[in-house]
Each structure stands twice: as C-alpha cells, then as structure tokens.
Amino acid sequence: HIKRCLSFNDAIEFYKKKTDNSPKGMIPLKGATLTSPCQDFTKRMLVFKVRSAKNQEHFFQATHLEERELWVKDIKRAITCLQGGKKFARKSTRRSIRLPENVNLSELYVLMKDQDKGVKELKVEKDKRLFNHCFTGNTVIDWLISERKARNRPEGLMLATGLLNEGFLLPAGDVSKDGAEKGAECVFLDQTEALYYFADSGFFCEGYSSDEDVIMKEEFRGAIVKQGCLLKQGHRRKNWKVRKFILRDDPAYIHYYDPTKGENDPLGSIHLRGSVVTAVEYVPDAKRYEVDGNLFEIITSDEIHYYLQAATADERKDWIKAIQSVSKTGK
C-alpha cells in the first residue's frame, strides 16, 4: 500500500497496511527516472517503473488508467522539482488543514465505505465517459454533516480535504483533478460536478483513452492466468473456429479473439464466477466427424453452455484446471 502523498524526504513511502503510521520503506526520488507505460511485463497492464539514482528498479501496477496517471503526474512533478534544486514536500495534512487531534481519518474512511450507512457509489456519465463506483464532492459533505462528523460545510470540507490528501479518496474526472493539482495540497471540491472514488474500490472508467490507447473495463483488469488457441463451437451456426482465449483472474473472465486480428477487440467474453467446467466425450449438436477428442464444456452461472476443444489431452487438462481455479476464487 502506498499512501498517495510524497514525504518530507522527497521519496515514495510504502506501507504494509493502509492504516499503518510508519512506512515499511521508501524510494528516494532525487536523481530518479520514471518510465510510463512500462513494457517490461507483457502480461501485466498499467505498470510504471521508477529507477532510483542508484539504478534500483521499482515496479508499480495501478488498478486502472486514471490511478496510474495521478501517480505518474505527481512523481514526475516531484522529480522535476528536485532536478531544479527545489524542495518538493507535501506538508503534514493534520497540521496544514488544522485537523483536531481526536479525528481518526482511517476510522472515518471505514464508516464512509459502509454499504448500508456510508456514501453511496454511483455510475455517472460525463463528457462521453462512464465513471463507475464514484460519488460527487457535495455528496461527501452532505454525508459528513448527516452523520454528525462535521457541524457545517466548511468543517466537512476540512475533513474531506484531509481524506483526499491522505489518499483515502481520489479524484475522478477533470474538475476534481484540477482541484487536486492546484498546489502542494490537494483541494477537495464541494460540488456536484466534482467526482471522487474510494482508494480501494472497484472504480473504473469506460470510454477513456490514455497513452496506451486502451479502454479499460472492469473485466479486463484481472491478471492474465493463461492464454492460447482452442477450437470453439459457435452458438448460432454451430460451426467450429479457432479462437485465441485469454483467461483472467479477479475478476474471473475468459475473453476470446479472432487470432488473425489481434487482441484489441474481443469477439466475446465469459464471466466465470460460479461456472462449472468439465471434460466431455461429445457435443450434442455436433457431428462426430467435425470434432473428435479433447473436448470440454463451460456452463456459466446463468446456464449458458460453451463447447471447446484443445489440441491434446494434457492441454485440455491444463485449461480445465486453470478455469476451475479462477471460477472459485475470482470475483
């Protein structure tokens, strides 16, 4: 866990737990270089790399595009300041906004995330982009007042700014980002146009293009577990075609592609959470001479059947094992 602020020592501090007060270690930024996007890992997306002055490489993976861009922009700004001989250090949130000593931001964050009594996460469409699992700035202030955590809006704004500066809340969209980037301290906006999200939520944005020109939907965010080509039976014509399959975990999805057209646009996806996969000897709607051996079937939680064929018995066994594992553990 890395708190979304840069320390007094011009370094990235990292923590074992988000609620820890003392960092487990730190990465000095003086003389460091930043690479984003980082292509060192072909099976992982949204990776960026920080190389320290002593040539130590540190790799980071964001959960979505906007999170990576926020980190990259802050780190670049810190490195630039240090190169110019300037001191880059965000002040202590508690001192700079005068938070009372009895305010526990970690406990407040847990309360805000409560599914029943906390701030409700929404889908918001704005500027041809769909923001999932987010909320507006004024909603946060309304909640703080209604739950008697703040007596008025200025006091609520002070608490929300503390949560923002400590990385519990993150800005989503141009309006809230502008507020967060005006000065050394992030500024929380009490506005309906300003969007925010919980740091460890399932936030993602559709229709948003970055330097990788990738549209990140939630189902593409999981780590790739297995990939390869299989024969797949079509649902309409029942004919068999070679498709490239990519299996991802957390969330549990398998996407299939036309192997001649790359991996930008999948032909379809199968949500594997709660699915059943088994080896089969034949396919009900197929003639025996069309396919023979190494067949297996995926039945999804909503009872859609997919029939696939591997090249060998060992390959079929490996695919079944991998899909079974993902369907049980992935969300």
Secondary structure, DSSP 4 states (H G I P E B T S, - for coil): ---SS--TTSEEEE-SSTT-SS-SEEEE-TT-EEESS--S-TT--SEEEEE-TT--EEEEE-SSHHHHHHHHHHHHHHHHHHHTT----PPPHHHHTT--TT--HHHHHHHHT-TTTSPPPEEEEETTEEEEEEEEHHHHHHHHHHTTS-SSHHHHHHHHHHHHHTTSEEEESHHHHHHHTSSSS-----SSS-EEEETTS--EEES---TT-----GGG-SEEEEEEEEEEE-SSS--EEEEEEEEEETTTEEEEE-TTS-SSS-SEEEE-TT-EEEEES--TTS-TTT--SSEEEEE-TT--EEEEE-SSHHHHHHHHHHHHHHHHH--
